[in-house]
Amino acid sequence: MKLKIDEGYSLFGIEALRQRVPALTAQIAGVRAAEDIEAIHQMRVATRRLRSALTLFEECLPRKRYADWETGIKDITRALGAARDTDVQIEVLQHFLEGVAESKLQVGINRLLLRLKQDREQLQIKVIKALDELQAGGIIEEMNQTLYERLVQARLDQIDSPSPDLYRRAAAAINLRLEEFLAYDVYVHQPDRVTELHAMRIAAKRLRYTMEVFASLYEDNLKESLKAVKDAQEILGDIHDCDVWVQYLPQFLEEERARTLAYFGHARSAQRFTPGIVLLQQNRQQVRNQRYEDFVKFWERSQDKNVWNSLRETMQMQVVEVIELGSPEADNGLEQPEIPSTPEADNGLEQPEIPSTPEPESTPGET
């Protein structure tokens, strides 16, 4: 049965969406210029936050417009992601190269850096095309206008936000993402579970963005747990980046060998790329090992500090507190979303589907 939409929840969603649109548009000029890699990073994050809010408040929006908005934002996110990943790869490689003194080791790294820069030039063309399509489609303008009209109408109707139902739905949304994240706990002490650790990072990202949407409802009560989620996402992201590097570098050597063979008729000169790339691969594996150790220590600390149970308790206590205030809306006849209870060690929850590790299109990178 579809839940009836509470007007206070809808108003909160409209305001959350309106707050997230300017962060996206503010970076368009910088992304087009491609002079500062921070612009594309900030715009990519802004699109992710906007998409997260769109998903949370889908039922509060016109169906047709939601579908168009979601598709448009998803397309620009994808284009920005590929370019941002390559920017990060280039930055990592330039930093690594600064510590390589031997010229014979620099050869392969410089060749890889050249290929990455060539890829980035091509990706910028796709970024510009995606921006052109986004702006030509009028999605941002339509989104701003629709949200503005709904906000004005809500204020004319004197709708109160936050409402008790808003707190229930916020708790349900955060708890759902939390349980999806914690379902990967069984893989934390299994360093070779590359796919699952990557999936855990994605779950952490979704939990983080959901918490950020509703954080204003809880004053500073989400501060510690939100920082823990950010830390988890960051460390798991570093682990994944290293995994993709380690997987990709042998492929890069093979690709360069094939290019050399096609051009010269033999592949002997391609052998000079090997020492530097092997050194880089060893470095990425060492960094991966260290970051994995960091993650295990972080996870054990978070368990000792009871971070995740505290987050569950915060959600539940806030709902109870709102209901106990005796608001006339507390029992408003709305069918209430279920708030997941604290699971036991073997809780019987169905494990979320674990996505396969994305194959890099041409290079490793941040996701």
Wavefront OBJ file of the C-alpha trace (Angstrom):
o trace
v 0.000 0.000 0.000
v 1.405 3.379 -1.011
v 1.970 5.743 1.886
v 0.050 9.003 1.918
v 2.489 11.892 1.625
v 2.670 14.097 4.677
v 2.696 17.784 3.742
v 5.422 18.583 6.273
v 7.636 15.877 4.799
v 6.982 17.182 1.302
v 7.856 20.745 2.320
v 11.094 19.574 3.937
v 11.973 17.741 0.723
v 11.305 20.773 -1.431
v 13.540 22.911 0.760
v 16.289 20.257 0.757
v 16.235 20.075 -3.035
v 16.265 23.853 -3.445
v 19.330 24.063 -1.212
v 21.230 21.579 -3.382
v 20.676 23.040 -6.842
v 22.901 26.163 -6.453
v 25.926 24.040 -5.482
v 25.668 22.372 -8.871
v 25.190 25.491 -11.006
v 27.939 27.416 -9.190
v 30.605 25.127 -10.661
v 29.520 25.058 -14.312
v 31.871 27.826 -15.489
v 34.840 26.277 -13.689
v 34.109 22.825 -15.094
v 33.938 24.224 -18.613
v 37.257 26.033 -18.182
v 38.940 22.885 -16.774
v 41.660 24.986 -15.156
v 41.092 23.850 -11.570
v 40.327 20.194 -10.882
v 38.472 21.215 -7.723
v 35.590 22.632 -9.791
v 34.735 19.288 -11.333
v 35.099 17.594 -7.953
v 32.694 20.025 -6.291
v 30.167 19.736 -9.107
v 30.336 15.946 -9.048
v 29.641 15.899 -5.312
v 26.808 18.385 -5.817
v 25.154 16.152 -8.430
v 25.428 13.144 -6.125
v 23.829 15.015 -3.247
v 21.055 16.270 -5.499
v 20.384 12.783 -6.855
v 20.242 11.392 -3.327
v 17.657 14.003 -2.329
v 15.659 13.387 -5.512
v 15.463 9.687 -4.669
v 14.342 10.388 -1.101
v 11.604 12.805 -2.132
v 10.556 11.248 -5.443
v 6.951 10.791 -4.343
v 6.712 14.480 -3.433
v 7.459 15.573 -7.014
v 5.539 15.512 -10.318
v 6.161 12.050 -11.790
v 7.061 13.160 -15.322
v 9.337 15.938 -14.167
v 11.048 13.701 -11.629
v 11.919 11.191 -14.353
v 13.402 13.924 -16.560
v 15.318 15.505 -13.700
v 16.710 12.200 -12.461
v 17.868 11.213 -15.941
v 19.457 14.593 -16.627
v 21.336 14.718 -13.330
v 22.423 11.099 -13.703
v 23.892 11.804 -17.156
v 25.947 14.758 -15.967
v 27.096 12.816 -12.897
v 28.418 10.045 -15.126
v 30.338 12.449 -17.375
v 31.790 14.324 -14.426
v 32.734 11.073 -12.709
v 34.915 9.791 -15.522
v 36.721 13.133 -15.822
v 37.165 13.494 -12.068
v 38.551 9.974 -11.773
v 41.149 10.748 -14.405
v 42.079 14.025 -12.705
v 42.737 12.103 -9.501
v 44.780 9.476 -11.346
v 46.943 12.137 -12.960
v 47.466 13.847 -9.609
v 48.444 10.567 -7.932
v 50.846 9.722 -10.743
v 52.502 13.158 -10.743
v 53.033 12.934 -7.006
v 54.473 9.422 -7.306
v 56.790 10.499 -10.118
v 58.322 13.193 -7.907
v 59.775 10.453 -5.722
v 61.256 8.417 -8.596
v 64.882 9.419 -9.246
v 66.059 6.757 -11.714
v 65.401 7.658 -15.327
v 64.797 4.039 -16.330
v 61.930 3.892 -13.851
v 60.468 7.181 -15.055
v 59.963 5.971 -18.632
v 56.948 3.762 -18.030
v 55.372 6.171 -15.560
v 55.717 9.061 -17.996
v 54.103 6.982 -20.716
v 51.172 6.172 -18.445
v 50.891 9.849 -17.505
v 50.796 10.753 -21.198
v 47.961 8.290 -21.825
v 45.990 9.621 -18.880
v 46.326 13.205 -20.107
v 45.205 12.144 -23.566
v 42.190 10.396 -22.044
v 41.382 13.504 -19.995
v 41.320 15.688 -23.099
v 38.793 13.368 -24.698
v 36.729 13.226 -21.524
v 36.549 17.014 -21.397
v 34.753 16.927 -24.746
v 32.157 14.604 -23.204
v 31.859 16.846 -20.148
v 31.175 19.909 -22.309
v 28.606 17.955 -24.311
v 26.855 16.812 -21.134
v 26.818 20.375 -19.788
v 25.423 21.661 -23.079
v 22.650 19.069 -22.965
v 21.872 19.824 -19.336
v 21.575 23.548 -19.986
v 19.797 23.215 -23.327
v 17.244 20.882 -21.788
v 16.287 23.520 -19.244
v 16.251 20.960 -16.436
v 17.815 23.252 -13.840
v 15.485 26.128 -14.670
v 12.459 23.845 -14.602
v 13.552 22.334 -11.315
v 14.062 25.741 -9.720
v 10.711 27.025 -10.967
v 8.748 23.953 -9.891
v 10.327 23.861 -6.442
v 9.773 27.597 -6.010
v 6.091 27.317 -6.908
v 5.585 24.430 -4.500
v 7.397 26.227 -1.720
v 5.247 29.333 -2.166
v 2.065 27.241 -2.148
v 3.158 25.388 0.978
v 3.713 28.656 2.792
v 0.360 30.008 1.627
v -1.222 26.837 2.995
v 0.706 27.396 6.248
v 2.149 23.880 6.213
v 4.287 23.101 9.230
v 7.692 21.528 8.810
v 9.067 19.546 10.510
v 6.127 17.284 11.241
v 6.038 14.051 13.267
v 5.750 12.062 10.049
v 8.918 13.731 8.758
v 10.872 12.344 11.731
v 9.433 8.869 11.183
v 10.359 8.887 7.519
v 13.804 10.318 8.206
v 14.463 7.560 10.749
v 13.232 4.889 8.351
v 15.398 6.200 5.491
v 18.560 6.483 7.593
v 18.050 3.109 9.269
v 17.524 1.409 5.917
v 20.807 2.788 4.578
v 22.552 1.957 7.845
v 21.478 -1.699 7.695
v 22.561 -1.912 4.047
v 25.978 -0.621 5.103
v 26.325 -2.861 8.154
v 25.347 -5.941 6.156
v 28.927 -5.875 4.817
v 30.406 -6.135 8.321
v 31.164 -9.806 7.715
v 33.708 -8.822 5.040
v 35.657 -6.268 7.067
v 38.252 -8.819 8.195
v 38.558 -10.422 4.759
v 41.125 -8.333 2.843
v 40.725 -10.250 -0.403
v 36.994 -9.524 -0.745
v 37.583 -6.724 -3.232
v 34.043 -6.676 -4.637
v 32.359 -6.636 -1.252
v 34.598 -3.923 0.206
v 33.876 -1.781 -2.836
v 30.151 -2.383 -2.366
v 30.532 -1.392 1.285
v 32.014 1.924 0.168
v 29.003 2.554 -2.062
v 26.692 1.729 0.845
v 28.631 4.165 3.062
v 28.243 6.888 0.458
v 24.481 6.353 0.263
v 24.190 6.377 4.040
v 26.226 9.567 4.279
v 24.149 11.484 1.733
v 20.907 10.337 3.355
v 22.130 11.446 6.772
v 23.196 14.810 5.373
v 19.722 15.424 3.977
v 18.093 14.976 7.393
v 20.937 16.174 9.655
v 19.234 19.488 10.432
v 16.454 17.608 12.249
v 18.861 16.286 14.871
v 20.948 19.359 15.780
v 24.453 17.964 16.485
v 23.313 14.463 17.414
v 24.467 12.980 14.097
v 27.857 14.673 14.153
v 29.920 11.740 15.445
v 28.210 9.047 13.382
v 28.291 11.189 10.233
v 32.029 11.687 10.650
v 32.442 7.930 11.063
v 30.525 7.274 7.840
v 32.653 9.830 5.974
v 35.816 8.195 7.313
v 34.605 4.766 6.227
v 33.794 6.031 2.752
v 37.184 7.713 2.417
v 39.263 4.739 3.542
v 37.255 2.246 1.503
v 37.581 4.583 -1.470
v 41.363 4.568 -1.120
v 41.344 0.778 -0.942
v 39.227 0.531 -4.062
v 41.418 2.980 -5.988
v 44.450 0.851 -5.204
v 42.639 -2.342 -6.198
v 41.784 -0.856 -9.574
v 45.336 0.383 -10.120
v 46.749 -3.057 -9.342
v 44.274 -4.656 -11.726
v 44.780 -2.126 -14.504
v 48.556 -1.713 -14.667
v 49.296 -5.140 -16.252
v 46.572 -4.323 -18.787
v 48.273 -1.006 -19.542
v 51.579 -2.758 -20.225
v 49.848 -5.155 -22.588
v 48.143 -2.288 -24.405
v 51.440 -0.459 -24.861
v 53.075 -3.635 -26.082
v 50.334 -4.039 -28.689
v 50.707 -0.415 -29.813
v 54.477 -0.779 -30.131
v 54.130 -4.003 -32.070
v 51.624 -2.458 -34.453
v 53.819 0.595 -35.056
v 57.320 -0.926 -35.230
v 56.571 -4.512 -36.146
v 58.180 -5.694 -32.918
v 57.574 -5.056 -29.223
v 61.156 -4.896 -27.905
v 61.061 -1.193 -27.062
v 57.914 -1.710 -24.956
v 59.997 -3.563 -22.409
v 61.407 -0.254 -21.170
v 58.002 0.646 -19.743
v 57.942 -2.376 -17.454
v 60.281 -1.396 -14.546
v 58.460 1.844 -13.709
v 55.008 0.301 -13.982
v 56.025 -2.635 -11.800
v 57.342 -0.172 -9.213
v 54.040 1.719 -9.317
v 52.087 -1.500 -8.965
v 54.117 -2.483 -5.921
v 53.543 0.950 -4.414
v 49.791 0.774 -4.962
v 49.678 -2.672 -3.343
v 51.631 -1.392 -0.336
v 49.299 1.582 0.028
v 46.336 -0.771 -0.289
v 47.653 -2.974 2.480
v 48.202 0.009 4.760
v 44.774 1.504 4.087
v 43.151 -1.853 4.697
v 44.878 -2.039 8.092
v 43.652 1.493 8.771
v 40.117 0.441 7.942
v 40.162 -2.570 10.258
v 41.420 -0.387 13.103
v 38.791 2.241 12.311
v 36.056 -0.388 12.277
v 37.102 -1.853 15.602
v 37.185 1.620 17.168
v 33.722 2.410 15.847
v 32.445 -0.854 17.328
v 34.096 -0.142 20.664
v 32.540 3.334 20.733
v 29.155 1.862 19.807
v 28.813 4.353 16.944
v 26.299 2.422 14.851
v 24.007 1.387 17.711
v 24.085 4.969 18.937
v 22.899 6.121 15.537
v 20.008 3.659 15.650
v 19.105 4.833 19.139
v 19.221 8.482 18.083
v 16.734 7.785 15.300
v 14.361 5.917 17.567
v 14.584 8.365 20.465
v 13.880 11.344 18.243
v 10.703 9.721 16.897
v 9.532 8.836 20.410
v 10.282 12.351 21.649
v 8.270 13.949 18.840
v 5.307 11.659 19.453
v 5.424 12.255 23.223
v 5.201 15.995 22.680
v 1.525 15.347 22.117
v 1.271 17.103 18.773
v -2.223 16.750 17.295
v -0.476 15.447 14.180
v 1.202 12.637 16.095
v -1.702 10.358 15.337
v -2.785 11.671 11.971
v -4.029 8.498 10.375
v -1.080 8.171 8.058
v 0.308 4.705 7.532
v 3.732 4.892 9.126
v 6.944 3.666 7.551
v 8.526 0.857 9.511
v 11.701 1.744 11.405
v 14.149 -1.186 11.365
v 14.926 -2.405 14.846
v 18.414 -3.071 16.100
v 19.467 -6.419 14.620
v 21.025 -9.202 16.621
v 24.329 -10.739 15.651
v 22.473 -13.198 13.426
v 19.474 -11.125 12.469
v 18.184 -13.028 9.493
v 18.188 -9.884 7.363
v 18.342 -10.563 3.690
v 21.754 -9.475 2.464
v 21.634 -6.599 -0.014
v 22.678 -7.465 -3.513
v 26.407 -6.936 -3.854
v 27.231 -5.133 -7.083
v 30.160 -6.376 -9.089
v 33.277 -4.237 -9.087
v 32.981 -1.783 -11.995
v 35.494 -2.477 -14.721
v 37.552 0.614 -15.556
v 36.839 1.905 -19.077
v 40.491 2.617 -19.707
v 42.151 3.555 -16.449
v 41.817 3.013 -12.738
v 40.376 5.643 -10.517
v 38.200 7.083 -7.844
v 34.506 6.310 -7.867
l 1 2 3 4 5 6 7 8 9 10 11 12 13 14 15 16 17 18 19 20 21 22 23 24 25 26 27 28 29 30 31 32 33 34 35 36 37 38 39 40 41 42 43 44 45 46 47 48 49 50 51 52 53 54 55 56 57 58 59 60 61 62 63 64 65 66 67 68 69 70 71 72 73 74 75 76 77 78 79 80 81 82 83 84 85 86 87 88 89 90 91 92 93 94 95 96 97 98 99 100 101 102 103 104 105 106 107 108 109 110 111 112 113 114 115 116 117 118 119 120 121 122 123 124 125 126 127 128 129 130 131 132 133 134 135 136 137 138 139 140 141 142 143 144 145 146 147 148 149 150 151 152 153 154 155 156 157 158 159 160 161 162 163 164 165 166 167 168 169 170 171 172 173 174 175 176 177 178 179 180 181 182 183 184 185 186 187 188 189 190 191 192 193 194 195 196 197 198 199 200 201 202 203 204 205 206 207 208 209 210 211 212 213 214 215 216 217 218 219 220 221 222 223 224 225 226 227 228 229 230 231 232 233 234 235 236 237 238 239 240 241 242 243 244 245 246 247 248 249 250 251 252 253 254 255 256 257 258 259 260 261 262 263 264 265 266 267 268 269 270 271 272 273 274 275 276 277 278 279 280 281 282 283 284 285 286 287 288 289 290 291 292 293 294 295 296 297 298 299 300 301 302 303 304 305 306 307 308 309 310 311 312 313 314 315 316 317 318 319 320 321 322 323 324 325 326 327 328 329 330 331 332 333 334 335 336 337 338 339 340 341 342 343 344 345 346 347 348 349 350 351 352 353 354 355 356 357 358 359 360 361 362 363 364 365 366 367
